[in-house]
Amino acid sequence: MLLVLTFGLGLAAFSPGIASAEGEQVAGTLQTSRSGPIEGIAVTVTTAAGEDVDEVETDEDGRWSVDLPGPGQYTVAIDADDLPDGVELAGEASRTVTVDEGRRQAVIIGLEDGSRGSGGGTVKAVQLLVDGIRFGLLIAMAAVGLSLIFGTTGLTNFAHGELVTIGAVAAWYINVSGGVNLIVATILAMIVGAAVGALNELGLWRPLRRRGTGLIAALVVSIGLSLLLRYLIQIVYGGRSSPYQGFQGGRAVNYGFFTMTNADLASVIISVVVLVLVAVMLQRTKIGKAMRAVADNRDLAASSGIDVNRVILVVWMMGGALAALGGVLLGLSDQVQWDMGFRLLLLMFAGVTLGGLGTAYGALVGSLIVGVFVQMSTLVIPNDVKYVGGLLLLIVILVIRPQGILGSRARIG
């Protein structure tokens, strides 16, 4: 309860109010990777009976929103003739959505600018490979902490996805509501993530370990904590999908065989630099060697004079900070949503298990493979079910090599 109340009060300090008090809305963003945000497109909203509600135009960031008279079913439409040259509809020009009471419903109208698959299958494969590497690095950023926590404590933490969401939401409030530069907001969000990780360890998991709580019971507790934090975030942040200030979308830069926005390129560079620093820390520093020792055999590490509780606390803080950073970077590409970490959780588990449970390097390798496989699988399966490919890969690897790619056949202790 101390953990939940502290987190809730912390977000409430940044929050202007609960989103459900704002009334019903439909909103969206019109943009493509090449054109960037598309301004001046008329968006018409009508009721299920065909009555006009409002007509607005997209702003310079491609965004639009319409206040609704109440909950119900509404149709959102655009005029395809208003779209700029080179941009076409990727489906229907209208979408029908159901808006619940007090909710701000996001509406996605698919647009195509010819960048996907242009130039033949090879170019499309290269584009998906680059997207997969970027996505895999994001998964690895969050999964390293999850793997280290399992290695040092044996805990399968289902609440780790909420650490990702907390980082993204904290950065959003600091950046948008507080008007702070996103770089500074990211650093502060990492501090918040580390603090929440420390609260997890000191307020919940360490007392449970002292009581001798079994791993199955701890697993159930983590599931309950995940549900509690997830819906607390929804109450405070709301069900909206919002970008960071100044990062509503950007024009993609053509690098020959693939395109990438500057935000995505920065995400890749930051991910690589941070993961390299984590690897150097694990190999070269005293605390890093202690982490590997505790992960290998906790009892032997304790008998060697290592303060196991201190090491586990550092692991929780580092895991929370890395998860928060991963959430901020994910929010750059997918916008900030209340359940974004939960949707990434299964892929994190897939990467950790694929690479080898309890090993940081295994989490990195496994997450990269999962990210690339998920994106490349859209060459043969629909984009909506691409995450199934990652879980299918996990099943195949576990049948062939149950210990994972870098895992040991047997663990002592």
C-alpha positions as CSV (number, residue, x, y, z in Angstrom):
1,M,0.0,0.0,0.0
2,L,2.9,2.4,0.7
3,L,4.2,1.7,-2.8
4,V,0.8,2.3,-4.4
5,L,0.1,5.5,-2.4
6,T,3.5,7.0,-3.1
7,F,3.2,6.4,-6.8
8,G,-0.3,7.7,-6.9
9,L,0.5,10.9,-5.0
10,G,3.6,11.4,-7.2
11,L,1.6,11.3,-10.4
12,A,-1.2,13.3,-8.9
13,A,1.2,16.1,-8.3
14,F,1.8,16.4,-12.0
15,S,-1.7,15.6,-13.1
16,P,-4.2,18.4,-13.9
17,G,-7.1,16.0,-13.2
18,I,-8.5,12.6,-14.1
19,A,-9.1,12.3,-17.8
20,S,-12.6,11.0,-17.4
21,A,-13.8,14.4,-16.2
22,E,-13.1,15.9,-19.6
23,G,-16.1,14.4,-21.3
24,E,-16.3,12.3,-24.4
25,Q,-14.1,13.0,-27.4
26,V,-12.8,11.5,-30.6
27,A,-9.3,12.4,-31.7
28,G,-6.5,11.3,-34.0
29,T,-3.4,12.2,-36.0
30,L,-2.9,12.2,-39.8
31,Q,0.7,11.6,-40.8
32,T,2.9,9.3,-42.8
33,S,6.6,8.4,-42.5
34,R,7.5,10.5,-45.6
35,S,5.1,13.4,-45.5
36,G,5.2,13.8,-41.7
37,P,2.1,15.5,-40.1
38,I,-0.6,16.5,-42.7
39,E,-2.2,19.8,-42.1
40,G,-5.5,21.2,-43.3
41,I,-7.5,17.9,-43.8
42,A,-11.2,18.2,-43.1
43,V,-12.4,15.6,-40.6
44,T,-16.2,15.1,-40.3
45,V,-17.9,13.4,-37.3
46,T,-21.5,12.1,-37.5
47,T,-23.7,10.1,-35.2
48,A,-25.0,6.6,-35.9
49,A,-28.2,8.2,-37.2
50,G,-26.2,10.3,-39.7
51,E,-26.5,13.6,-37.9
52,D,-23.6,16.0,-38.1
53,V,-21.6,16.5,-34.9
54,D,-18.7,18.7,-36.1
55,E,-16.2,19.3,-38.8
56,V,-12.6,20.3,-38.0
57,E,-9.3,20.5,-39.8
58,T,-6.0,18.9,-38.8
59,D,-3.5,21.4,-37.3
60,E,0.2,21.8,-38.1
61,D,1.0,18.6,-36.2
62,G,-1.6,16.6,-38.1
63,R,-3.8,16.4,-35.0
64,W,-7.5,16.8,-34.6
65,S,-10.2,16.4,-31.9
66,V,-13.9,16.7,-31.6
67,D,-16.0,17.1,-28.5
68,L,-19.0,14.7,-28.5
69,P,-22.5,15.3,-27.1
70,G,-22.3,12.0,-25.1
71,P,-21.3,8.4,-25.3
72,G,-22.4,6.2,-28.2
73,Q,-21.5,5.2,-31.7
74,Y,-19.9,7.8,-34.1
75,T,-18.5,7.8,-37.6
76,V,-15.3,9.7,-38.4
77,A,-14.5,10.4,-42.1
78,I,-12.1,12.4,-44.2
79,D,-12.2,13.4,-47.9
80,A,-9.5,11.5,-49.8
81,D,-9.4,14.3,-52.4
82,D,-7.9,16.6,-49.7
83,L,-4.8,14.4,-49.2
84,P,-1.5,15.8,-50.6
85,D,0.1,14.2,-53.7
86,G,1.7,10.9,-53.0
87,V,-0.5,10.1,-50.0
88,E,-3.4,7.7,-50.4
89,L,-5.9,5.9,-48.2
90,A,-4.8,2.5,-47.0
91,G,-8.4,1.3,-46.5
92,E,-11.7,3.1,-45.9
93,A,-12.1,6.8,-45.7
94,S,-14.2,6.5,-42.6
95,R,-14.2,4.7,-39.3
96,T,-17.0,3.8,-36.9
97,V,-16.1,3.8,-33.2
98,T,-18.0,3.3,-30.0
99,V,-17.2,5.9,-27.3
100,D,-17.8,5.0,-23.6
101,E,-18.8,7.6,-21.0
102,G,-16.0,10.0,-20.1
103,R,-13.5,8.5,-22.6
104,R,-11.3,10.1,-25.3
105,Q,-11.4,7.6,-28.1
106,A,-8.4,7.5,-30.5
107,V,-9.4,7.0,-34.2
108,I,-6.8,5.7,-36.7
109,I,-7.4,6.2,-40.4
110,G,-4.8,4.4,-42.5
111,L,-2.7,6.3,-45.0
112,E,-0.1,5.1,-47.4
113,D,2.8,7.2,-48.9
114,G,4.4,4.4,-50.9
115,S,7.4,4.0,-48.5
116,R,6.5,0.5,-47.4
117,G,7.6,-2.0,-49.9
118,S,8.6,0.5,-52.5
119,G,11.4,-0.7,-54.8
120,G,10.6,-4.4,-54.5
121,G,10.7,-7.0,-51.8
122,T,14.3,-6.5,-51.0
123,V,13.8,-2.9,-49.9
124,K,10.8,-3.9,-47.8
125,A,12.7,-6.6,-46.1
126,V,15.6,-4.2,-45.3
127,Q,13.1,-1.7,-43.9
128,L,11.5,-4.3,-41.7
129,L,14.9,-5.5,-40.6
130,V,15.8,-2.0,-39.5
131,D,12.5,-1.6,-37.8
132,G,13.0,-4.9,-36.1
133,I,16.5,-4.0,-34.8
134,R,15.0,-0.7,-33.4
135,F,12.1,-2.6,-31.8
136,G,14.4,-5.3,-30.4
137,L,16.7,-2.7,-28.8
138,L,13.6,-1.2,-27.0
139,I,12.6,-4.7,-25.8
140,A,16.1,-5.3,-24.6
141,M,16.3,-2.0,-22.7
142,A,13.4,-3.1,-20.5
143,A,14.2,-6.9,-20.5
144,V,17.7,-6.5,-19.1
145,G,16.3,-5.4,-15.7
146,L,13.6,-8.1,-15.8
147,S,16.3,-10.8,-16.4
148,L,18.6,-9.5,-13.7
149,I,15.8,-9.4,-11.2
150,F,15.0,-13.0,-12.0
151,G,18.6,-14.0,-11.8
152,T,19.2,-12.4,-8.4
153,T,15.9,-13.2,-6.7
154,G,14.2,-15.9,-8.7
155,L,11.2,-13.7,-9.1
156,T,9.2,-13.7,-12.3
157,N,7.9,-10.1,-12.1
158,F,4.7,-9.6,-14.0
159,A,4.6,-6.0,-12.8
160,H,7.8,-5.1,-14.8
161,G,5.7,-3.9,-17.7
162,E,4.2,-1.2,-15.4
163,L,7.7,0.1,-14.7
164,V,7.9,0.8,-18.5
165,T,4.6,2.6,-18.4
166,I,5.5,4.6,-15.3
167,G,8.6,5.9,-17.0
168,A,6.7,7.0,-20.1
169,V,3.9,8.6,-18.2
170,A,6.2,10.4,-15.7
171,A,8.2,11.8,-18.6
172,W,5.0,12.9,-20.4
173,Y,3.7,14.8,-17.3
174,I,7.1,16.4,-16.8
175,N,7.5,17.3,-20.5
176,V,4.0,18.3,-21.4
177,S,2.4,19.6,-18.2
178,G,5.7,20.8,-16.7
179,G,7.1,22.3,-19.9
180,V,10.5,20.6,-19.3
181,N,12.8,19.6,-22.2
182,L,12.3,16.0,-23.1
183,I,16.0,15.1,-22.4
184,V,15.7,16.5,-18.8
185,A,12.3,14.9,-18.5
186,T,13.8,11.5,-19.5
187,I,16.5,11.8,-16.8
188,L,13.9,12.7,-14.2
189,A,11.7,9.8,-15.4
190,M,14.6,7.4,-15.0
191,I,15.0,8.6,-11.4
192,V,11.3,8.0,-10.8
193,G,11.7,4.5,-12.3
194,A,14.7,3.8,-10.0
195,A,12.7,5.1,-7.0
196,V,9.7,2.9,-7.8
197,G,12.0,-0.1,-8.3
198,A,13.6,0.6,-4.8
199,L,10.1,0.9,-3.3
200,N,9.2,-2.5,-4.9
201,E,12.2,-4.1,-3.2
202,L,12.2,-2.3,0.2
203,G,8.4,-2.1,0.7
204,L,7.3,-5.5,-0.7
205,W,9.7,-8.1,-2.0
206,R,12.4,-7.9,0.8
207,P,9.8,-8.3,3.6
208,L,8.2,-11.2,1.6
209,R,11.6,-12.9,1.2
210,R,12.3,-12.5,5.0
211,R,8.9,-14.3,5.6
212,G,10.0,-17.1,3.4
213,T,7.4,-16.5,0.8
214,G,7.6,-19.1,-2.0
215,L,8.2,-18.2,-5.7
216,I,4.7,-19.3,-6.7
217,A,3.1,-17.0,-4.1
218,A,5.5,-14.2,-5.1
219,L,4.4,-14.7,-8.8
220,V,0.7,-14.3,-7.8
221,V,1.6,-11.1,-5.8
222,S,3.4,-9.7,-8.8
223,I,0.3,-10.3,-11.0
224,G,-1.9,-8.5,-8.5
225,L,0.6,-5.6,-8.2
226,S,0.6,-5.4,-12.0
227,L,-3.2,-5.1,-12.2
228,L,-3.2,-2.6,-9.4
229,L,-0.6,-0.3,-10.8
230,R,-1.9,-0.6,-14.4
231,Y,-5.4,0.6,-13.5
232,L,-4.1,3.2,-11.1
233,I,-2.1,4.6,-14.1
234,Q,-5.4,4.6,-16.1
235,I,-7.2,6.5,-13.4
236,V,-4.6,9.2,-13.2
237,Y,-3.4,9.4,-16.8
238,G,-6.6,8.3,-18.6
239,G,-7.2,6.2,-21.6
240,R,-5.8,8.7,-24.1
241,S,-2.8,8.2,-26.4
242,S,-0.6,11.3,-26.4
243,P,2.7,12.3,-27.8
244,Y,5.5,14.2,-26.1
245,Q,5.7,17.9,-26.7
246,G,7.3,18.6,-30.0
247,F,7.4,14.9,-31.0
248,Q,4.0,14.5,-32.5
249,G,5.6,12.9,-35.6
250,G,8.3,13.7,-38.0
251,R,9.3,13.4,-41.6
252,A,11.3,10.2,-42.3
253,V,14.8,10.6,-43.8
254,N,15.6,8.4,-46.8
255,Y,18.8,6.4,-46.2
256,G,18.6,4.6,-49.5
257,F,17.2,1.1,-48.8
258,F,15.2,2.2,-45.7
259,T,13.7,5.3,-44.1
260,M,13.8,6.4,-40.5
261,T,12.7,9.4,-38.5
262,N,15.3,11.4,-36.5
263,A,13.5,10.3,-33.3
264,D,13.8,6.6,-34.2
265,L,17.5,7.1,-35.1
266,A,18.1,8.8,-31.7
267,S,16.2,5.9,-30.1
268,V,18.6,3.4,-31.7
269,I,21.7,5.3,-30.8
270,I,20.6,5.9,-27.1
271,S,19.6,2.2,-26.8
272,V,23.0,1.0,-28.1
273,V,25.0,3.4,-25.9
274,V,23.1,2.5,-22.8
275,L,23.2,-1.2,-23.4
276,V,27.0,-1.0,-24.0
277,L,27.4,0.9,-20.8
278,V,25.4,-1.7,-18.9
279,A,27.6,-4.5,-20.3
280,V,30.8,-2.6,-19.3
281,M,29.3,-2.1,-15.9
282,L,28.6,-5.8,-15.5
283,Q,32.1,-6.8,-16.6
284,R,34.3,-4.1,-15.2
285,T,32.8,-2.6,-12.0
286,K,32.7,-4.2,-8.5
287,I,28.9,-3.9,-8.2
288,G,28.5,-5.5,-11.7
289,K,30.7,-8.4,-10.7
290,A,28.7,-8.7,-7.5
291,M,25.4,-8.8,-9.6
292,R,26.8,-11.6,-11.7
293,A,27.9,-13.5,-8.7
294,V,24.6,-13.2,-6.9
295,A,22.8,-14.2,-10.1
296,D,25.0,-17.3,-10.5
297,N,24.7,-18.5,-6.8
298,R,23.3,-16.3,-4.1
299,D,24.4,-18.5,-1.2
300,L,27.9,-18.7,-2.4
301,A,28.1,-15.0,-3.0
302,A,26.8,-14.3,0.5
303,S,29.4,-16.6,2.0
304,S,32.1,-14.7,0.0
305,G,31.2,-11.5,1.8
306,I,28.9,-9.9,-0.7
307,D,26.0,-7.9,0.7
308,V,23.2,-9.7,-1.2
309,N,20.4,-7.4,-0.1
310,R,22.4,-4.4,-1.3
311,V,23.1,-6.0,-4.6
312,I,19.4,-6.9,-5.1
313,L,18.4,-3.3,-4.2
314,V,20.8,-1.9,-6.9
315,V,19.4,-4.4,-9.4
316,W,15.8,-3.2,-8.7
317,M,16.9,0.4,-9.1
318,M,18.8,-0.2,-12.3
319,G,15.9,-2.4,-13.7
320,G,13.4,0.4,-12.9
321,A,15.6,3.1,-14.5
322,L,16.2,1.0,-17.7
323,A,12.5,0.1,-17.9
324,A,11.6,3.8,-17.6
325,L,14.0,4.8,-20.3
326,G,12.6,2.0,-22.5
327,G,9.1,3.4,-21.9
328,V,10.2,6.9,-22.9
329,L,11.8,5.7,-26.1
330,L,8.7,3.5,-26.9
331,G,6.5,6.6,-26.3
332,L,8.5,8.4,-29.0
333,S,7.4,6.0,-31.7
334,D,4.0,4.7,-30.4
335,Q,2.9,7.7,-28.2
336,V,2.2,7.3,-24.4
337,Q,-0.6,5.0,-23.4
338,W,-1.7,3.7,-20.1
339,D,-1.2,0.0,-21.0
340,M,1.9,0.3,-23.2
341,G,4.2,-1.7,-20.8
342,F,1.6,-4.5,-20.5
343,R,1.5,-4.9,-24.2
344,L,5.3,-5.2,-24.3
345,L,5.5,-7.6,-21.4
346,L,5.0,-10.9,-23.3
347,L,7.7,-9.9,-25.8
348,M,10.0,-9.1,-22.9
349,F,9.4,-12.5,-21.4
350,A,9.9,-14.0,-24.8
351,G,13.3,-12.3,-25.2
352,V,14.4,-13.1,-21.7
353,T,13.5,-16.8,-22.0
354,L,14.8,-17.1,-25.5
355,G,18.2,-15.6,-24.6
356,G,18.5,-17.6,-21.3
357,L,16.8,-16.9,-18.0
358,G,18.8,-14.8,-15.5
359,T,21.5,-13.6,-17.9
360,A,21.7,-9.9,-19.0
361,Y,23.4,-10.8,-22.3
362,G,20.9,-13.4,-23.0
363,A,18.1,-10.9,-22.6
364,L,19.9,-8.6,-25.1
365,V,20.4,-11.3,-27.7
366,G,16.9,-12.8,-27.2
367,S,15.2,-9.5,-27.4
368,L,17.0,-8.5,-30.7
369,I,15.9,-11.8,-32.2
370,V,12.3,-11.4,-31.1
371,G,12.2,-7.8,-32.3
372,V,13.6,-8.7,-35.8
373,F,11.4,-11.8,-36.1
374,V,8.2,-10.0,-35.1
375,Q,8.8,-7.2,-37.7
376,M,10.0,-9.5,-40.5
377,S,7.1,-11.9,-39.9
378,T,4.8,-9.2,-41.5
379,L,6.2,-10.2,-44.8
380,V,3.9,-13.3,-44.6
381,I,1.4,-12.6,-41.9
382,P,-0.9,-9.6,-41.2
383,N,0.5,-6.8,-39.2
384,D,-2.2,-7.1,-36.6
385,V,-1.0,-10.5,-35.4
386,K,2.7,-10.0,-35.7
387,Y,3.3,-10.5,-32.0
388,V,2.1,-14.1,-32.3
389,G,5.2,-14.7,-34.4
390,G,7.4,-13.8,-31.5
391,L,5.6,-16.2,-29.1
392,L,5.7,-18.9,-31.8
393,L,9.5,-18.5,-32.0
394,L,9.7,-18.8,-28.2
395,I,7.9,-22.1,-28.3
396,V,10.1,-23.5,-31.0
397,I,13.3,-22.5,-29.2
398,L,12.1,-23.9,-25.9
399,V,11.4,-27.3,-27.6
400,I,14.8,-27.4,-29.2
401,R,16.9,-25.7,-26.4
402,P,14.9,-25.2,-23.2
403,Q,17.7,-23.3,-21.4
404,G,17.7,-20.6,-24.0
405,I,20.5,-19.5,-26.3
406,L,23.0,-18.4,-23.6
407,G,21.5,-20.2,-20.6
408,S,23.1,-23.1,-18.8
409,R,21.7,-26.6,-18.9
410,A,21.6,-26.7,-15.1
411,R,21.7,-24.0,-12.4
412,I,23.2,-24.6,-8.9
413,G,21.7,-23.1,-5.8
